[in-house]
Amino acid sequence: MEEAARSGPTARSTPVARHVLFADDGSTAAAPARRFALMLTAATGARLTAVYVRDPLESREEGHRKLAVTLSAAAAAGHRCTAVVEPPVGITNPGRRILAAAARCRADVIVVGARGAGLARKLLGSVSSYVISRARISVCVVR
C-alpha cells in the first residue's frame, strides 16, 4: 500500500529544486539562510547561485568579497556555486535585482534571510517581503 502511494500520480519524478538562488547581503544575519540554501542544494542536487546587490557606494570587488563566505561554504560542502554581484539600485528595493537575477538564471526557488525594522517588516524584512510579494517562483524566508 505504501509503495503504491509513492508511485501514484502525486509522486514527483523531478527534484524539488533544480536551481536555488540565495540572496546574500553579506551580513551575519544571512548565515542561517546560507546554511539552508546549502542543505537544500545537497538534498536535491540543485545548482546554487548566490546573488549580492551592491549598495550605491560599494565597488564590484566589495560585493565579491561579501560573497566569499558563501562561495567558501559551498566549496567546503562540495558544491559549485555561481556568484552574481548586481549593480546598485539607488533608493529602490534590492528585491528588484534579486528577482531579475532569479529570472536570468532560471532559478526555481529563492532563499532569502529575514530581518528588518518597522511594524510589518519586523517579521520578515523589507527585501524578503518585496521578493515574496512579487516572485513567480517559490521563496523560502529563513530566520
Backbone hydrogen bonds, N-H to C=O, Kabsch-Sander energy under -0.5 kcal/mol:
donor,donor_aa,acceptor,acceptor_aa,energy
5,A,1,M,-1.8
6,R,2,E,-1.7
7,S,3,E,-1.6
8,G,4,A,-0.6
8,G,5,A,-0.5
11,A,8,G,-1.7
20,V,47,R,-3.1
21,L,109,V,-2.6
22,F,20,V,-0.6
22,F,49,T,-3.2
23,A,21,L,-0.6
23,A,111,V,-2.6
24,D,22,F,-0.9
24,D,51,V,-2.8
30,A,27,S,-1.0
31,A,28,T,-1.3
34,R,30,A,-2.5
35,R,31,A,-2.6
36,F,32,P,-2.2
37,A,33,A,-2.7
38,L,34,R,-2.3
39,M,35,R,-2.4
40,L,36,F,-2.9
41,T,37,A,-2.2
42,A,38,L,-2.2
43,A,39,M,-2.5
44,T,40,L,-1.9
45,G,41,T,-2.1
47,R,18,R,-2.5
48,L,80,R,-0.7
49,T,20,V,-2.6
50,A,82,T,-3.0
51,V,22,F,-2.7
52,Y,84,V,-2.5
54,R,52,Y,-0.6
54,R,86,E,-2.2
58,E,55,D,-1.7
63,G,59,S,-1.6
64,H,60,R,-2.0
65,R,61,E,-2.2
66,K,62,E,-2.0
67,L,63,G,-1.3
68,A,64,H,-0.6
68,A,65,R,-0.8
71,L,67,L,-2.5
72,S,68,A,-2.7
73,A,69,V,-2.5
74,A,70,T,-2.4
75,A,71,L,-2.3
76,A,72,S,-2.6
77,A,73,A,-1.4
78,G,75,A,-1.3
79,H,74,A,-3.3
82,T,48,L,-2.3
84,V,50,A,-2.7
86,E,52,Y,-3.0
86,E,84,V,-0.6
89,V,54,R,-0.5
92,T,89,V,-1.4
96,R,93,N,-1.6
97,R,94,P,-0.6
98,I,94,P,-1.9
99,L,95,G,-2.5
100,A,96,R,-1.9
101,A,97,R,-2.5
102,A,98,I,-2.3
103,A,99,L,-2.1
104,R,100,A,-2.5
105,C,101,A,-2.3
106,R,103,A,-0.7
107,A,102,A,-2.3
108,D,19,H,-2.5
109,V,19,H,-1.1
110,I,138,S,-2.2
111,V,21,L,-3.1
112,V,110,I,-0.5
112,V,140,C,-2.5
113,G,23,A,-0.6
114,A,142,V,-1.9
115,R,113,G,-0.5
115,R,124,L,-1.3
122,K,118,G,-1.3
123,L,120,A,-0.9
124,L,120,A,-0.8
125,G,121,R,-0.6
129,S,125,G,-2.4
130,Y,126,S,-2.1
131,V,127,V,-2.6
132,I,128,S,-2.7
133,S,129,S,-2.3
134,R,130,Y,-1.2
134,R,131,V,-0.5
135,A,131,V,-2.1
138,S,108,D,-0.9
140,C,110,I,-3.2
141,V,139,V,-0.5
142,V,112,V,-2.4
142,V,140,C,-0.6
